Amino acid sequence: MASTTAKSFFWKGIRDSTPFVLVAGPFGLLFGVLAVEAGLNLLEIMTFSVTVFAGAAQFTALQLMQEQAPTVMVLISALAVNLRVAMYSASLTPYLGGATIWQRALAAYFTVDQSYALSIVQFETHRDMTISERMAYFLGSVGLIAPLWYSATLVGAVMGSQIPESWALDFALPIAFLAMIAPMLRTPAHLAAAVVAIIVAIVSAGFPYNLGLLCAGFAGMITGAQTELMLDRKRLNA
């Protein structure tokens, strides 16, 4: 029975992730195309995509590489962009922390914006799920996205410049993040973090090596944390 239930949650994760297919495909194609334009060969592109498996960090690193930025700056920027994944992991720990070590390792690798956005909503609204059911749902949430990301990257890398500009693949980036972020802006802390990050990103848009993005990320995280602390103090004093 438990196995059957876990399987049903896996397929629910697959179904819930289906809308992201419309974004992950163009996203992967675009990365493959841009990576070829940046001078990477097919092996380098696929190794990059499979080992990192983090679209935003990959695009950030690729852009800085094209700008001939220092290697240290490329690494720091990519890591900073992925700092949000550390917060995702901390948020998922109460729900997946009891899984086996290999399951946690698998979850760590597949923790991306889509899998987190879907899973945290599922886990918070269905708190009676078992560990096996949560893991099944989590893996289902990337059951379509991960293979599509790899294959789309491969197609983009192979086809390269043959993909016409009229396809406007770059539309996938803003749409992907808007689709993931909008449903998650549920608390004042979330809203405050988003507003501050947007303002700082706009003000610092001219900074070299995409440093404005780092500033916006840190400003948003600090604002969200401070807002949460302030609200907690108010609740305690009420």
C-alpha positions in Angstrom: 0.0 0.0 0.0 2.8 2.4 0.9 4.6 1.8 -2.3 1.3 2.3 -4.3 0.7 5.6 -2.5 4.3 6.8 -3.1 3.9 6.0 -6.8 0.7 8.0 -7.0 2.5 11.0 -5.4 5.3 10.6 -8.0 2.8 10.8 -10.8 1.2 13.8 -9.1 4.6 15.5 -9.1 4.9 14.7 -12.8 1.5 16.2 -13.5 2.1 19.3 -11.4 5.4 20.0 -13.2 3.9 19.8 -16.7 3.4 23.6 -17.1 7.1 24.1 -16.6 7.9 22.0 -19.7 6.8 25.0 -21.7 9.7 27.0 -20.1 12.4 24.4 -19.5 12.5 23.4 -23.2 13.3 26.9 -24.6 15.5 27.6 -21.5 17.7 24.6 -22.3 17.7 25.3 -26.0 18.8 28.9 -25.4 21.6 27.7 -23.1 22.9 25.3 -25.7 22.9 28.0 -28.4 24.6 30.6 -26.3 27.2 28.1 -25.0 28.2 27.3 -28.6 28.4 31.0 -29.3 30.6 31.4 -26.3 33.1 28.9 -27.8 32.3 25.8 -25.7 32.4 22.4 -27.4 29.7 19.8 -27.1 31.4 17.8 -24.3 32.0 21.0 -22.3 28.4 22.1 -22.8 26.8 18.9 -21.7 29.2 18.5 -18.7 28.4 22.0 -17.7 24.7 21.4 -17.9 24.6 17.9 -16.2 27.0 18.7 -13.3 25.7 22.2 -12.5 22.0 21.6 -13.3 21.1 25.2 -12.4 19.9 27.3 -15.2 20.3 30.8 -13.7 23.9 30.0 -12.4 24.8 28.6 -15.8 23.6 31.6 -17.7 25.3 33.9 -15.2 28.6 32.1 -15.6 28.3 31.9 -19.4 27.7 35.6 -19.7 30.7 36.5 -17.5 32.9 34.1 -19.5 31.9 35.9 -22.7 32.8 39.2 -21.0 36.2 37.8 -20.2 35.6 38.2 -16.5 38.2 36.8 -14.1 37.6 33.1 -13.2 37.2 34.0 -9.6 34.4 36.4 -10.4 32.7 33.8 -12.6 32.8 31.3 -9.7 31.7 33.8 -7.1 28.8 35.1 -9.2 27.6 31.6 -10.0 27.7 30.5 -6.4 26.0 33.7 -5.3 23.2 33.2 -7.7 22.7 29.7 -6.3 22.7 30.8 -2.7 18.9 30.7 -2.9 19.3 26.9 -3.2 20.8 26.8 0.2 17.7 28.5 1.5 15.5 26.0 -0.4 17.4 23.1 1.2 16.9 24.6 4.7 13.2 25.0 4.0 12.9 21.4 2.8 14.9 19.8 5.6 11.9 19.5 8.0 10.1 17.5 5.3 13.0 15.5 3.7 15.5 15.4 6.5 14.5 11.9 7.6 15.2 10.4 4.2 18.2 8.1 3.6 21.5 9.6 2.8 21.3 8.7 -0.9 17.8 10.1 -1.2 19.0 13.3 0.4 21.9 13.4 -2.0 19.6 12.9 -4.9 17.2 15.6 -3.6 20.2 18.0 -3.2 21.2 17.6 -6.8 17.6 18.0 -8.1 16.8 21.0 -5.8 16.0 23.7 -8.4 13.4 26.5 -8.5 10.7 24.3 -10.0 11.1 21.3 -7.7 11.3 23.6 -4.7 8.3 25.7 -5.7 6.1 22.7 -6.3 7.3 20.6 -3.4 7.2 23.2 -0.6 3.5 24.1 -1.5 2.6 20.4 -1.6 4.4 19.6 1.7 3.0 22.6 3.6 -0.6 21.8 2.5 -0.4 18.1 3.0 1.6 17.7 6.2 0.5 14.1 6.8 2.6 12.8 3.9 5.2 10.2 4.8 8.9 10.6 3.9 8.6 8.1 1.0 5.6 10.0 -0.3 7.4 13.3 -0.1 10.5 11.9 -1.8 8.3 10.4 -4.5 6.5 13.7 -5.1 9.8 15.6 -5.1 11.4 13.3 -7.7 8.2 13.4 -9.7 8.5 17.2 -9.8 11.7 16.9 -11.8 10.8 13.7 -13.7 10.0 15.7 -16.8 12.1 18.8 -16.2 15.5 17.2 -15.8 15.5 15.0 -18.9 14.0 17.9 -20.9 16.7 20.2 -19.7 19.5 17.8 -20.7 18.0 17.0 -24.1 17.1 20.6 -24.9 20.6 21.7 -24.1 21.9 19.0 -26.4 19.6 20.1 -29.3 20.5 23.7 -28.8 24.3 22.9 -28.8 24.0 20.7 -31.9 21.8 23.1 -33.9 23.5 26.2 -32.6 23.0 29.2 -34.9 20.5 27.2 -37.0 17.8 28.2 -34.6 16.2 31.4 -36.0 16.2 34.5 -33.8 12.5 34.9 -34.5 11.9 32.0 -32.1 12.9 34.5 -29.3 14.0 31.8 -26.9 15.2 34.3 -24.4 11.5 34.9 -23.4 11.8 31.8 -21.3 14.0 33.3 -18.6 11.7 36.0 -17.3 8.6 33.9 -17.8 10.1 31.0 -15.9 11.0 33.1 -12.8 7.7 35.0 -12.8 5.8 31.7 -12.9 7.7 30.4 -10.0 8.0 33.5 -7.8 4.5 34.9 -8.1 2.7 32.0 -6.2 5.3 32.1 -3.5 4.8 35.7 -2.5 2.5 34.8 0.3 3.9 36.7 3.3 5.0 40.3 4.0 8.6 39.0 4.3 8.4 37.5 0.8 7.0 40.7 -0.6 9.5 43.0 1.1 12.4 40.8 -0.1 11.1 40.9 -3.7 10.5 44.7 -3.7 13.9 45.5 -2.2 15.7 43.1 -4.6 13.9 44.6 -7.6 14.8 48.2 -6.6 18.5 47.3 -5.9 18.7 45.4 -9.2 17.5 48.4 -11.1 19.7 50.9 -9.3 22.8 48.7 -9.7 22.2 47.6 -13.2 25.3 49.3 -14.5 27.7 47.5 -12.1 30.4 45.5 -13.9 30.4 41.7 -14.0 26.7 41.5 -13.0 27.6 42.6 -9.5 24.3 44.4 -9.3 22.6 41.0 -9.3 24.6 39.9 -6.3 23.8 43.1 -4.5 20.1 42.7 -5.2 20.2 39.1 -4.0 21.9 39.9 -0.7 19.7 42.9 -0.1 16.5 40.8 -0.7 17.7 38.1 1.6 18.6 40.5 4.4 15.3 42.4 4.0 13.3 39.2 4.1 15.1 37.9 7.2 14.8 41.2 9.0 11.1 41.5 8.1 10.5 38.0 9.4 12.3 38.8 12.7 10.3 42.0 13.1 7.0 40.2 12.6 8.0 37.5 15.0 8.8 40.1 17.7 5.4 41.8 17.1 3.6 38.5 17.5 5.5 37.7 20.7 4.7 41.2 22.2 1.0 41.1 21.1 
